[in-house]
Amino acid sequence: MKRFLIPVSLFLLLLPTLLLAADTDIMPISEIKEGMTGVGRTVFKGNKIEEFQVEILGVLHNYMPQQNLILAMLKGGNLEETGVIAGMSGSPVFINGKMIGAVAYSWPFAKTPIAGITPIESMLKTQVMPTEPPSAPPLEVASGDFNFEKLITNHFQPTTAIQSATPGFGKVQLLPIASPLSISGFDQRIIDRFASIFAGFGWQVMQGGAATGSIDADGLKDADLQPGSPLSVQLITGDFDIGAIGTVTYRDADKVLAFGHPFFNLGPTNFPLATAKIYAVVPNLYSSFKLGAGGPIVGSIRQDQQAAVFGVMGSKSPMIPVTINLKDEHSSTRSFHFQVAKHNLLSPVLIDFAFQNSILVTQLGYSESTLKIHGQVHLKDGSPVQINNIFSGSGSFANASQYIASIVYALMINDFKPVEVKDVEIDVDTAMKRKEAELTEVWLDKDEVRPGEDIKLQAVYRPLQGESKREEFHVQIPNDFPYKQITFVAGGGQEISRMEFAQYGKAIQPENLDQLINLLNGLRSNDRIYVKAYSNDPSLFVKGHFLYSLPSSIFSTLSSSQTIGSSQRVNRLALFEDNHQLDYFLTGVKSFTVKVLPKQD
């Protein structure tokens, strides 16, 4: 009988694959004792899984509610010099061939590589949780920050309400190991602008390469992800690329566990899961990190829990396609195409990030520029939401981007029913100069009027460094006009909207999805001059509609405390609105009152 001897070097190379083929033995935390030694597995360069040594220092019981943490000293793989490395999150640890958990926590600025290991028992519970989100989307942590006043007055910025994971100087805090955020195609100035948000997510930003070959013609690419292999959670793919790098802890057929700590702690998710390649480990005083890039997409992250993230190989994740077309004053065009991960909280932030980058890489961002945006947010079910506005000045790119993101945000976190954004398309006309104007005067041809008569109104505005111009409006008073005076307001879209919200308050808040879409489609643009007429008689705003000229008994009943939840009393009734298109971002507002005389027979 012949025997075939395998060289030791080849055996060591095949060892991870042999271990993967067999069922992974688990060592319960009750058997883990101080002084035990074992090995961990991770990738320091390329895709080669290497071992490092682990010495158990003890167990922190109930470190978090009903969750323990294993403390260990790491050695080998140059860890004595680098300390615990960002990107090691999920690196599996074995004692006597049995898995005990994943390297997941560390201390920033630590002089020795002491790490917290999440027990594998806690991680395994993640894969039995439901992977589908509930039928009604949960209230996001950021939804309480949404404010329609800020939206309709063009001053809304999506916020995350996630506190920074970066401790202040001198503080000692055991934290989840940061996930290196590999970013490609982004201007460093944009990365700096979003640095505080990234830090709040627990990411360590690095400029890397793109996730090449994300999806082949037949769908998802196959990959032999093993315990210790690097992976990437892809947030943006296409012309821009963002992926958070971690390490695979455990795999059972098509099921994968990684990180050993939460990504966002969002519960059920559906983010693209990709392979990754590590180029090098970069030593850093705060926290050394793996420099790497995402590879082909091979599955999806379906659970994001306190102890781990759970992925399914071969499963596709829906993303939102975004197209941005830029056209300059010479009609030269440049287009960007990318996809963002679909999530109520993250998608608007990612769109904001990528749109600002699109402007900056075309050298428009910090110049005295003007941006006219025209676009649509297409919904799977329902009419598209139109986006039309103008922004001017050195901050135009940020204001335009936040305006677009806020509209997507309003749709995705609405309180009425789930909305699936199909895609976003934005056309941007750019000019390398400030195109701004201020409303300076408003003239009327009469200060008294009778029902059936016309009023001529002239609005005078002065462009920046230009001569004054004027727009003329004609308003006819209805023959059956019942009021004794009319108040006219003229101004830019931003000022008119702000004044309107101050008058009507919660009456503007939508009560269903159709009203929300109508509100978004009716947002006023900054490149128009608006003239609006009001009466000063009390009326009611009920379910999105004004009710006026009501009999006193009905008015009293509807405005009483018993019906206050479904109606709101307002002291100004909108009678008329008209607008003219300008080629400038208009600011300023003027108001005046006209007396209405009795109609002559």
C-alpha positions as CSV (number, residue, x, y, z in Angstrom):
1,M,0.0,0.0,0.0
2,K,1.4,3.3,-1.1
3,R,1.4,6.4,1.2
4,F,1.3,9.9,-0.2
5,L,3.1,12.4,2.0
6,I,1.9,16.1,1.9
7,P,4.7,18.6,2.5
8,V,4.2,20.6,5.7
9,S,4.1,23.9,3.8
10,L,1.3,22.7,1.6
11,F,-0.6,21.2,4.5
12,L,-0.5,24.6,6.3
13,L,-1.7,26.3,3.2
14,L,-4.7,23.9,2.9
15,L,-5.5,23.9,6.6
16,P,-8.1,26.7,6.6
17,T,-10.0,25.0,3.7
18,L,-9.8,21.6,5.5
19,L,-11.2,23.2,8.7
20,L,-14.0,24.9,6.7
21,A,-15.1,21.6,5.2
22,A,-15.6,20.1,8.6
23,D,-18.2,21.2,11.2
24,T,-16.7,23.9,13.3
25,D,-16.4,22.9,17.0
26,I,-17.4,25.5,19.5
27,M,-15.9,26.1,22.9
28,P,-18.5,27.6,25.3
29,I,-17.5,30.6,27.4
30,S,-17.9,28.5,30.6
31,E,-14.8,26.5,29.6
32,I,-12.6,29.5,28.9
33,K,-10.1,30.2,31.6
34,E,-7.4,32.7,32.2
35,G,-4.0,31.7,30.8
36,M,-5.4,29.6,28.0
37,T,-3.6,30.1,24.6
38,G,-4.9,29.8,21.1
39,V,-4.6,31.2,17.6
40,G,-6.5,33.8,15.6
41,R,-6.8,34.0,11.8
42,T,-6.9,37.1,9.7
43,V,-5.3,38.6,6.5
44,F,-2.5,41.1,6.8
45,K,-1.8,41.3,3.0
46,G,-3.5,40.1,-0.1
47,N,-6.0,37.3,0.6
48,K,-3.6,34.9,2.5
49,I,-5.0,33.9,5.9
50,E,-2.4,34.0,8.5
51,E,-2.3,33.0,12.2
52,F,-1.5,35.1,15.2
53,Q,-1.3,34.0,18.9
54,V,-3.8,34.7,21.6
55,E,-3.5,34.5,25.3
56,I,-6.7,34.7,27.4
57,L,-6.6,37.3,30.2
58,G,-10.1,36.7,31.5
59,V,-13.8,37.1,30.9
60,L,-15.8,40.3,31.5
61,H,-19.2,38.9,32.5
62,N,-22.2,41.0,31.6
63,Y,-20.0,43.5,29.8
64,M,-23.2,44.5,28.0
65,P,-26.7,43.4,28.9
66,Q,-26.7,39.6,28.8
67,Q,-23.5,39.6,26.8
68,N,-20.0,38.6,28.0
69,L,-16.6,39.6,26.5
70,I,-13.4,37.7,26.5
71,L,-10.2,39.7,27.1
72,A,-7.0,38.5,25.3
73,M,-3.5,39.5,24.5
74,L,-2.6,39.2,20.8
75,K,0.9,38.4,19.6
76,G,2.6,37.7,16.2
77,G,1.8,39.2,12.8
78,N,3.7,42.3,14.0
79,L,0.7,43.1,16.3
80,E,3.2,44.0,19.1
81,E,4.2,47.0,16.9
82,T,0.9,47.9,15.3
83,G,-1.5,47.1,18.1
84,V,-5.0,45.8,17.3
85,I,-5.7,46.7,13.7
86,A,-8.8,48.3,12.3
87,G,-10.2,45.7,9.9
88,M,-9.5,42.8,12.2
89,S,-13.1,42.9,13.4
90,G,-14.5,39.4,13.1
91,S,-11.1,37.6,13.0
92,P,-11.9,34.1,14.5
93,V,-10.1,32.8,17.5
94,F,-9.5,29.1,18.3
95,I,-8.4,27.2,21.4
96,N,-7.5,23.6,20.9
97,G,-9.1,23.7,17.5
98,K,-12.4,25.0,18.9
99,M,-13.8,28.4,18.0
100,I,-14.3,30.7,20.9
101,G,-15.3,34.0,19.1
102,A,-14.2,37.0,17.1
103,V,-11.7,39.8,17.8
104,A,-14.0,42.8,18.0
105,Y,-13.1,45.4,20.6
106,S,-10.0,47.4,21.5
107,W,-8.7,50.6,23.2
108,P,-7.5,53.4,21.0
109,F,-3.9,54.6,21.7
110,A,-3.3,51.3,23.6
111,K,0.4,50.4,23.9
112,T,-0.2,46.7,23.9
113,P,-2.5,44.7,21.6
114,I,-5.2,43.7,24.2
115,A,-8.5,43.0,22.5
116,G,-12.1,42.1,23.4
117,I,-13.4,38.9,21.8
118,T,-17.1,38.5,21.2
119,P,-18.1,34.9,22.2
120,I,-19.2,32.8,19.2
121,E,-22.2,31.7,21.2
122,S,-23.5,35.3,21.1
123,M,-22.7,35.6,17.4
124,L,-24.5,32.4,16.4
125,K,-27.8,33.8,17.8
126,T,-27.7,36.5,15.1
127,Q,-28.3,34.0,12.3
128,V,-31.6,32.7,13.7
129,M,-33.2,36.2,13.8
130,P,-35.6,37.3,11.1
131,T,-33.8,38.7,8.0
132,E,-36.8,40.5,6.6
133,P,-37.7,44.0,7.8
134,P,-41.1,44.4,9.5
135,S,-44.0,45.3,7.2
136,A,-44.1,48.8,8.7
137,P,-40.7,50.4,8.8
138,P,-39.5,51.1,12.3
139,L,-39.0,54.7,13.3
140,E,-35.4,55.6,12.5
141,V,-33.3,57.3,15.1
142,A,-33.0,60.3,12.8
143,S,-36.7,60.7,11.9
144,G,-37.3,62.8,14.9
145,D,-34.9,65.3,13.4
146,F,-37.0,65.7,10.3
147,N,-38.7,69.1,10.0
148,F,-41.0,70.2,7.2
149,E,-40.3,73.8,8.0
150,K,-36.6,73.3,7.2
151,L,-37.6,71.4,4.0
152,I,-40.0,73.9,2.5
153,T,-37.7,76.8,3.3
154,N,-34.7,75.1,1.8
155,H,-32.8,74.8,5.0
156,F,-33.0,71.1,5.8
157,Q,-30.0,68.9,6.2
158,P,-30.4,65.2,6.9
159,T,-28.9,64.3,10.3
160,T,-28.0,60.9,11.7
161,A,-28.3,61.4,15.5
162,I,-25.5,58.9,15.9
163,Q,-22.9,60.0,18.3
164,S,-19.2,59.9,17.5
165,A,-17.4,56.7,18.5
166,T,-14.2,58.6,18.9
167,P,-13.3,59.2,22.5
168,G,-12.0,62.6,23.7
169,F,-8.4,62.9,24.5
170,G,-7.5,61.3,27.8
171,K,-10.6,59.1,28.0
172,V,-10.2,55.3,28.4
173,Q,-12.9,53.5,26.6
174,L,-13.2,50.0,25.1
175,L,-14.7,50.4,21.7
176,P,-15.7,48.3,18.7
177,I,-12.7,48.0,16.4
178,A,-13.1,50.6,13.7
179,S,-14.0,49.4,10.2
180,P,-11.7,50.8,7.6
181,L,-14.0,52.6,5.1
182,S,-12.4,52.1,1.7
183,I,-13.3,55.1,-0.5
184,S,-12.5,55.6,-4.2
185,G,-13.4,58.3,-6.6
186,F,-13.9,60.9,-3.9
187,D,-12.2,64.3,-3.5
188,Q,-10.3,64.6,-0.2
189,R,-12.2,67.9,0.6
190,I,-15.5,66.0,0.5
191,I,-14.1,63.3,2.7
192,D,-13.0,65.9,5.2
193,R,-16.5,67.5,5.2
194,F,-18.1,64.3,6.1
195,A,-15.4,63.1,8.6
196,S,-17.5,63.7,11.7
197,I,-20.4,61.6,10.3
198,F,-18.0,58.8,9.4
199,A,-16.5,58.9,12.9
200,G,-20.0,58.7,14.3
201,F,-20.5,55.5,12.4
202,G,-17.3,54.0,13.8
203,W,-15.5,54.1,10.5
204,Q,-11.8,54.8,9.8
205,V,-11.7,56.5,6.4
206,M,-9.0,55.6,3.9
207,Q,-8.8,56.2,0.1
208,G,-8.5,52.8,-1.6
209,G,-9.6,51.1,-4.8
210,A,-13.0,50.3,-6.2
211,A,-15.0,47.1,-5.9
212,T,-14.0,45.8,-9.3
213,G,-16.1,43.2,-11.1
214,S,-19.0,43.7,-8.7
215,I,-21.6,41.7,-10.6
216,D,-21.1,39.4,-13.7
217,A,-23.6,38.8,-16.4
218,D,-25.1,35.8,-14.7
219,G,-25.6,37.6,-11.4
220,L,-23.5,37.3,-8.3
221,K,-19.9,36.0,-8.4
222,D,-19.0,33.0,-6.3
223,A,-16.4,33.3,-3.6
224,D,-14.7,30.9,-1.1
225,L,-15.0,33.1,1.9
226,Q,-13.4,31.4,4.9
227,P,-13.1,32.2,8.6
228,G,-10.3,34.9,8.5
229,S,-11.1,36.1,5.0
230,P,-11.6,39.9,4.5
231,L,-15.0,41.1,3.4
232,S,-16.5,44.4,2.5
233,V,-20.0,45.8,3.1
234,Q,-20.6,47.9,0.1
235,L,-22.5,51.2,0.5
236,I,-21.9,52.8,-2.9
237,T,-20.8,51.1,-6.2
238,G,-20.2,52.5,-9.7
239,D,-18.3,55.6,-10.6
240,F,-17.9,56.1,-6.8
241,D,-17.2,53.3,-4.4
242,I,-17.5,53.0,-0.6
243,G,-17.1,49.8,1.4
244,A,-16.5,49.0,5.1
245,I,-13.9,46.3,5.5
246,G,-14.1,43.5,8.2
247,T,-13.3,39.8,8.6
248,V,-15.3,36.6,8.3
249,T,-15.7,34.8,11.6
250,Y,-17.8,31.8,10.7
251,R,-19.3,30.2,7.7
252,D,-21.9,27.4,7.4
253,A,-22.8,26.7,3.7
254,D,-24.3,30.0,2.5
255,K,-24.5,31.6,5.9
256,V,-21.7,34.0,7.1
257,L,-21.0,35.7,10.4
258,A,-18.6,38.6,10.7
259,F,-17.4,41.7,12.6
260,G,-18.2,40.5,16.2
261,H,-19.9,43.9,16.8
262,P,-22.6,45.9,15.1
263,F,-22.2,47.7,11.8
264,F,-24.9,50.2,12.6
265,N,-27.0,47.9,14.9
266,L,-30.0,48.4,12.5
267,G,-31.5,44.9,12.9
268,P,-32.7,43.4,9.6
269,T,-30.8,45.0,6.7
270,N,-30.0,44.2,3.0
271,F,-26.5,45.6,2.2
272,P,-24.3,44.2,-0.6
273,L,-21.6,41.8,0.7
274,A,-18.4,41.7,-1.3
275,T,-15.0,40.0,-1.0
276,A,-12.0,42.3,-0.2
277,K,-8.3,42.5,-0.8
278,I,-5.8,43.8,1.8
279,Y,-2.8,45.8,0.3
280,A,-1.0,46.5,3.6
281,V,-1.3,47.3,7.3
282,V,-0.7,50.9,8.0
283,P,0.7,51.6,11.5
284,N,-1.0,54.5,13.3
285,L,-0.7,56.0,16.7
286,Y,-4.5,56.2,17.3
287,S,-5.3,52.8,15.6
288,S,-3.4,51.0,12.9
289,F,-5.6,49.9,10.0
290,K,-5.8,47.6,7.0
291,L,-5.5,49.3,3.7
292,G,-7.7,47.5,1.3
293,A,-10.5,47.5,-1.3
294,G,-13.7,45.7,-2.0
295,G,-14.0,43.0,-4.6
296,P,-16.9,41.3,-6.4
297,I,-20.3,41.3,-4.7
298,V,-21.1,37.8,-3.5
299,G,-24.1,38.1,-1.2
300,S,-25.9,40.4,1.2
301,I,-25.8,41.4,4.8
302,R,-29.2,40.5,6.2
303,Q,-28.8,41.1,10.0
304,D,-26.9,43.9,11.8
305,Q,-27.0,43.0,15.6
306,Q,-25.0,43.8,18.7
307,A,-22.9,40.7,18.5
308,A,-22.3,40.3,14.7
309,V,-23.5,40.9,11.2
310,F,-25.1,38.0,9.4
311,G,-24.8,37.5,5.6
312,V,-26.2,35.2,3.0
313,M,-24.0,34.1,0.1
314,G,-25.6,34.3,-3.3
315,S,-28.3,36.7,-2.2
316,K,-28.8,40.0,-4.0
317,S,-29.3,43.4,-2.3
318,P,-31.5,46.1,-3.9
319,M,-29.7,49.4,-4.5
320,I,-30.9,52.8,-5.6
321,P,-29.4,53.8,-9.0
322,V,-28.4,57.5,-9.2
323,T,-27.5,59.5,-12.3
324,I,-26.1,63.0,-12.2
325,N,-25.7,64.9,-15.4
326,L,-23.6,68.1,-15.3
327,K,-23.7,70.7,-18.1
328,D,-21.6,73.9,-18.0
329,E,-22.0,77.2,-19.8
330,H,-20.3,75.9,-22.9
331,S,-22.8,72.9,-23.1
332,S,-20.0,70.5,-22.2
333,T,-21.5,67.6,-20.3
334,R,-20.2,65.1,-17.7
335,S,-22.2,62.3,-16.2
336,F,-21.8,60.1,-13.1
337,H,-23.6,56.8,-12.5
338,F,-23.6,55.0,-9.2
339,Q,-25.8,53.0,-6.8
340,V,-26.3,53.5,-3.1
341,A,-27.3,51.0,-0.5
342,K,-31.1,51.1,0.1
343,H,-31.9,52.1,3.7
344,N,-34.2,54.8,5.1
345,L,-31.4,56.4,7.2
346,L,-28.3,55.8,5.0
347,S,-29.5,56.4,1.5
348,P,-30.1,60.1,1.8
349,V,-26.7,60.6,3.5
350,L,-24.9,58.6,0.8
351,I,-26.7,60.6,-2.0
352,D,-25.7,63.8,-0.3
353,F,-22.1,62.6,-0.1
354,A,-21.9,61.5,-3.7
355,F,-23.7,64.5,-5.2
356,Q,-21.3,67.0,-3.4
357,N,-18.4,65.0,-4.7
358,S,-19.8,65.1,-8.3
359,I,-19.7,68.9,-8.1
360,L,-16.3,69.2,-6.4
361,V,-14.5,66.9,-8.9
362,T,-15.7,69.1,-11.7
363,Q,-14.0,72.1,-9.9
364,L,-17.2,73.9,-9.2
365,G,-17.5,73.3,-5.5
366,Y,-15.7,76.1,-3.8
367,S,-16.0,78.6,-6.6
368,E,-18.6,81.4,-6.9
369,S,-20.9,79.2,-8.8
370,T,-24.6,78.8,-9.6
371,L,-26.4,75.5,-9.9
372,K,-29.8,74.9,-11.4
373,I,-31.1,71.4,-10.6
374,H,-33.8,69.6,-12.4
375,G,-34.6,66.0,-11.7
376,Q,-36.9,63.3,-10.6
377,V,-37.2,60.7,-7.8
378,H,-38.9,57.7,-9.4
379,L,-41.0,55.5,-7.1
380,K,-41.9,51.9,-7.7
381,D,-45.5,52.7,-7.0
382,G,-46.7,56.2,-7.5
383,S,-46.0,59.3,-9.4
384,P,-42.4,60.7,-9.5
385,V,-41.3,63.5,-7.3
386,Q,-40.0,66.5,-9.2
387,I,-36.9,68.4,-8.1
388,N,-36.4,71.9,-9.4
389,N,-34.4,74.7,-7.8
390,I,-31.4,77.0,-8.0
391,F,-28.6,77.6,-5.6
392,S,-25.8,80.3,-5.8
393,G,-22.7,81.3,-4.0
394,S,-19.7,79.5,-2.5
395,G,-21.9,77.0,-0.7
396,S,-24.2,76.3,-3.6
397,F,-23.0,72.7,-4.1
398,A,-23.7,71.8,-0.4
399,N,-27.1,73.5,-0.3
400,A,-28.2,71.8,-3.6
401,S,-27.0,68.4,-2.4
402,Q,-28.8,68.7,1.0
403,Y,-32.0,69.8,-0.8
404,I,-32.0,66.7,-3.0
405,A,-31.1,64.4,-0.1
406,S,-33.8,65.9,2.1
407,I,-36.5,65.1,-0.5
408,V,-35.4,61.5,-0.6
409,Y,-35.2,61.5,3.1
410,A,-38.8,62.8,3.5
411,L,-40.0,60.0,1.2
412,M,-38.1,57.2,2.9
413,I,-39.0,58.0,6.5
414,N,-42.6,59.0,5.9
415,D,-45.1,57.9,8.6
416,F,-47.7,56.7,6.2
417,K,-46.5,53.6,4.3
418,P,-43.2,52.2,3.0
419,V,-41.9,53.9,-0.2
420,E,-39.5,52.1,-2.5
421,V,-37.3,54.6,-4.4
422,K,-36.7,53.1,-7.9
423,D,-34.0,55.6,-9.0
424,V,-32.9,59.2,-8.8
425,E,-32.0,61.3,-11.9
426,I,-30.6,64.8,-11.5
427,D,-29.6,67.3,-14.3
428,V,-27.4,70.2,-13.2
429,D,-26.8,73.4,-15.2
430,T,-23.7,75.1,-13.9
431,A,-22.3,78.6,-14.2
432,M,-19.0,79.8,-12.8
433,K,-20.5,83.0,-11.3
434,R,-23.0,84.1,-8.7
435,K,-26.4,84.7,-10.3
436,E,-28.2,86.3,-7.4
437,A,-30.7,89.2,-7.1
438,E,-32.6,91.0,-4.4
439,L,-36.2,92.2,-4.4
440,T,-35.9,96.0,-3.6
441,E,-39.3,97.5,-4.3
442,V,-42.9,96.7,-5.1
443,W,-45.3,99.2,-6.7
444,L,-49.1,99.1,-7.0
445,D,-51.1,101.2,-9.4
446,K,-53.8,101.8,-6.7
447,D,-54.3,101.3,-2.9
448,E,-58.0,100.9,-3.1
449,V,-60.0,98.5,-5.3
450,R,-63.5,97.3,-5.9
451,P,-64.7,93.7,-6.7
452,G,-64.3,93.1,-10.5
453,E,-61.4,95.6,-10.9
454,D,-57.7,94.9,-11.8
455,I,-54.6,95.7,-9.9
456,K,-51.3,96.1,-11.6
457,L,-48.2,95.2,-9.5
458,Q,-44.6,95.8,-10.4
459,A,-41.8,94.1,-8.6
460,V,-38.4,95.6,-8.9
461,Y,-35.3,93.5,-8.3
462,R,-31.6,94.2,-8.6
463,P,-29.1,91.5,-9.8
464,L,-25.8,91.3,-8.2
465,Q,-23.5,93.9,-9.8
466,G,-26.2,94.7,-12.3
467,E,-29.0,97.2,-13.1
468,S,-32.5,97.0,-11.6
469,K,-35.1,95.0,-13.5
470,R,-38.9,94.6,-13.0
471,E,-41.6,92.1,-13.4
472,E,-45.3,93.0,-13.9
473,F,-48.2,91.1,-12.4
474,H,-52.0,91.7,-13.0
475,V,-54.5,90.6,-10.4
476,Q,-58.3,90.7,-10.9
477,I,-60.5,91.0,-7.9
478,P,-63.4,88.5,-8.2
479,N,-66.9,90.1,-8.6
480,D,-68.2,88.3,-5.5
481,F,-65.2,89.1,-3.3
482,P,-66.6,89.3,0.2
483,Y,-63.6,90.7,2.2
484,K,-62.7,94.3,3.1
485,Q,-59.0,94.2,2.4
486,I,-56.3,92.1,0.7
487,T,-52.8,91.6,1.9
488,F,-50.2,91.0,-0.9
489,V,-46.8,89.4,-0.3
490,A,-44.1,89.4,-3.0
491,G,-40.7,87.7,-2.7
492,G,-38.5,84.8,-3.4
493,G,-39.6,81.2,-2.9
494,Q,-37.5,80.7,0.3
495,E,-39.0,83.8,2.0
496,I,-42.6,83.1,0.9
497,S,-42.3,79.5,2.2
498,R,-40.8,80.6,5.5
499,M,-43.6,83.2,6.0
500,E,-46.3,80.7,5.1
501,F,-45.0,78.1,7.5
502,A,-45.0,80.7,10.3
503,Q,-48.6,81.5,9.5
504,Y,-50.0,78.0,9.1
505,G,-47.6,75.9,11.2
506,K,-48.7,72.3,11.5
507,A,-51.5,72.8,9.0
508,I,-48.9,72.3,6.3
509,Q,-47.9,68.9,7.6
510,P,-49.2,66.1,5.3
511,E,-51.7,63.5,6.5
512,N,-51.0,60.8,3.9
513,L,-48.5,59.9,1.3
514,D,-50.3,61.6,-1.6
515,Q,-50.3,64.8,0.3
516,L,-46.6,64.4,1.0
517,I,-45.8,63.9,-2.7
518,N,-48.0,66.9,-3.6
519,L,-46.1,69.0,-1.0
520,L,-42.8,67.9,-2.4
521,N,-43.8,68.6,-6.0
522,G,-45.1,72.0,-4.9
523,L,-41.9,73.2,-3.3
524,R,-41.2,76.7,-4.4
525,S,-38.0,77.4,-6.4
526,N,-35.5,80.1,-5.6
527,D,-35.4,81.4,-9.2
528,R,-38.9,82.7,-9.3
529,I,-40.6,85.8,-7.9
530,Y,-43.9,84.9,-6.2
531,V,-46.9,87.2,-5.6
532,K,-49.5,85.9,-3.1
533,A,-52.7,87.4,-1.9
534,Y,-54.4,86.7,1.5
535,S,-57.5,87.8,3.3
536,N,-57.2,88.5,7.0
537,D,-60.4,86.7,7.9
538,P,-60.3,83.6,10.0
539,S,-60.7,80.2,8.3
540,L,-60.0,76.5,8.9
541,F,-57.5,74.2,7.5
542,V,-58.9,70.6,7.5
543,K,-57.1,67.6,6.0
544,G,-55.0,69.7,3.7
545,H,-57.8,72.0,2.5
546,F,-58.8,75.5,3.4
547,L,-62.5,76.1,4.4
548,Y,-63.7,79.6,4.4
549,S,-67.0,81.6,4.4
550,L,-68.4,79.0,6.9
551,P,-71.5,79.8,8.9
552,S,-70.6,80.8,12.4
553,S,-72.2,77.6,14.0
554,I,-70.2,75.3,11.7
555,F,-67.0,77.3,12.2
556,S,-67.4,77.1,16.0
557,T,-68.0,73.4,15.9
558,L,-65.0,72.5,13.7
559,S,-62.6,74.7,15.5
560,S,-63.7,73.5,19.0
561,S,-61.4,71.5,21.3
562,Q,-63.3,68.3,20.4
563,T,-62.1,68.5,16.8
564,I,-58.8,70.3,17.3
565,G,-56.8,67.2,16.2
566,S,-58.4,67.2,12.7
567,S,-58.6,70.9,12.0
568,Q,-56.6,74.1,12.6
569,R,-57.7,77.7,12.8
570,V,-55.7,80.1,10.7
571,N,-56.0,83.9,10.5
572,R,-55.0,84.2,6.9
573,L,-56.7,82.6,3.9
574,A,-54.6,82.3,0.7
575,L,-56.6,83.7,-2.2
576,F,-54.2,84.0,-5.1
577,E,-50.7,83.1,-6.1
578,D,-48.7,83.7,-9.3
579,N,-45.0,83.6,-10.2
580,H,-42.6,84.6,-12.9
581,Q,-39.4,82.7,-13.9
582,L,-36.1,84.6,-13.3
583,D,-32.5,83.7,-14.1
584,Y,-31.3,84.5,-10.6
585,F,-31.5,83.2,-7.0
586,L,-33.9,85.8,-5.6
587,T,-33.9,86.9,-2.0
588,G,-36.1,89.5,-0.2
589,V,-39.8,89.9,0.6
590,K,-42.3,92.8,0.6
591,S,-45.9,92.9,1.9
592,F,-48.6,95.5,1.7
593,T,-52.4,95.8,2.2
594,V,-55.0,97.1,-0.2
595,K,-58.5,98.3,0.9
596,V,-61.5,96.7,-0.9
597,L,-64.4,99.1,-1.3
598,P,-68.0,97.9,-1.8
599,K,-69.0,96.9,-5.3
600,Q,-70.7,99.6,-7.2
601,D,-74.1,98.8,-8.8
